[in-house]
């Protein structure tokens, strides 16, 4: 029996997490353990294919921590202002890749843990890009500014009449 992965990441989000993992020089604590879990156990999807109810970077979300409502906050990559939570924090990392209604228990170290649950994904940049492309009547591939190149068959090459037996010019083969 197959089980659905707990986390869903875009290829961009996975690459950012991999860079964080590669650059990590600190102790092997709770943050690094959760980071490894995200990198190894997540289902990857292109931005066009990630479900709209999954928390991705730059999503706006409402969530609970041990049953207490938090947010709405934006999930950001770098240091976070007051209305955002960073993926550089344990809580921000825990939220990344969760679906609406999903929860994860985060080990804070020293035997302390908290349960983080996504209540609602208020906005997601990937879903917004899809809906704006749909409204414009284009596909998401066209929305990226890519040009559409139409192909047509080549024109037939001109044929030359057979020179006949009186032509003694050997042509380019003689050179």
N, C-alpha and C positions, 0 to 999 in steps of 0.2 A: 504494500500500500504506500503510495507516494504522498508526501506531505508538502504543503505549500511553504515556500521559504518565509521566514519571519520578516525579512527586510527586502526592500526593492530599491535599487539605486539606478540612476541614469549612468551612462558611461562617463559623463563629465564628473558627476559626484564621486564615482568610484576612483577616477584618476586623481581627484583632489585628496581623497582619503589615502590613496596609495602614496602620494607625495608626502603627506603628513607622517605616514608610517616610516617611510624611508628617511625622513629628516629627524625623526624622534631620537633624542640622545639622552633622555631622562631615565628614571628607574622604570622597571617593568611593573607598573601599578595598574589600578582599575581602568584608567583611560586607555592604556595600550592593550589591555585584554579585550575591552569592548571594541576598540578599533580593529584588532585582529578578527574578532567575531564578525564584524560588519564586512570586512574584506573577503573573508572565506565563505561566509554563509549567505550572501545576498544574491538575489536574482538580478541580473543586469538587463537593462532595456535602453534603447535609444530614446532620445527626448520625445520623439514623435509617438512612441509606443508606451510610455509610462502612464499608468492609470492616474486620473485626476484626483483621486483620493489618497495619493501617496505624498508624504512630506519629502520635498526636494529642497536643495539650497535656494534661497530667496523666496520660499513659500511663506505665506502668512497663515499662522495656525493658532488654534485655541487648544489647550491641553490641561491635564491635571497632574499634580505631583502629590502622591499619597492622598488622592481624593479632593485636593484643594485646587480650584480652578486657577489657571495661570494664563496670561496672554489677554488679548491676541499679541503675538510676537512674530517677527520675521526671523527666519532661520538664516543666518549669514555665515560667511566663511571666515571673516577676520574678527577683530575686536568689535564687540556689540555695543550700540547705544542702548538707552534705557528701554526702548520699545522692541528690542531684538534679543535673540539668544544666539551665541556663536557655537559653531561646530567644534571650536577649540575647547569648549567646556564639556564636561561629562554629560550634562543634561542635554546640551545641543546635539552632541554626537548620538545620544540615545534616541532622540526624536527623528533623526535623519533616516529615511527609508521605511518608517512605520506607516501603516494605512490607518484611515479613520477607524476608531474603535479598538485598535491594537494597543497593547501595552508591553512594556519591558521593565523588568526589575533591574535596577542599576546598583551595583555594588560600589559603595563609596569608600570602602576600605575600613579596617578596624571593626568589622562585623556590622557596620551600618549600611542599610540599603534604602532605596526609595523606588516607588512604582510610578513610572511616567506613562501616561495614557493620552493618545491623541483623540481629542473630542471632535474637532472639525478642521479640515483643510479649507481655510477661507479663500485663499488664492494660491495658484501654482503657476509659475512662469511658463512651463511647458504647455499646460492646458490653455492658458491665455493665448499663446502663440498659435495653437491649433484652432481656437475659436475665431481669432482675427483672420487667419488664413481662410477658414471656411466662409466667413462673412464677406471676404473679398472675392470669393469664388476661385481661389487658387489652392493648390495642394501645399502642404507644409514644405515640400522640397522646393517649390517655386517661391515660397515666401522668403527663402534665404537669399534671393537675388540671383539665383542661377539662371543662365540663359537657356532657352529651349532651342536646340539645334535640330532642324528638320533635314532629313536625308532624302535624296532623290537619286535615281539611277543615273549613272554617267551616260553621256551621249556616246553613241556608237563611234568607234574610231573610223576615220575615212579609209576606204579600201582603194588600193591602186591596182590598175589593170595589170595583168600578167605581161611582163615585158616581151615575151615571145622569143623565138630562136635567133632573131637578128640583133638582139641587145648583147653587146660584149662587155658592158660595164660590170665589174665584179662587185661593186657597191662597198659598203663599209667593212665587209668581212675581209677584204684584201689588205686592209691597213695594218 
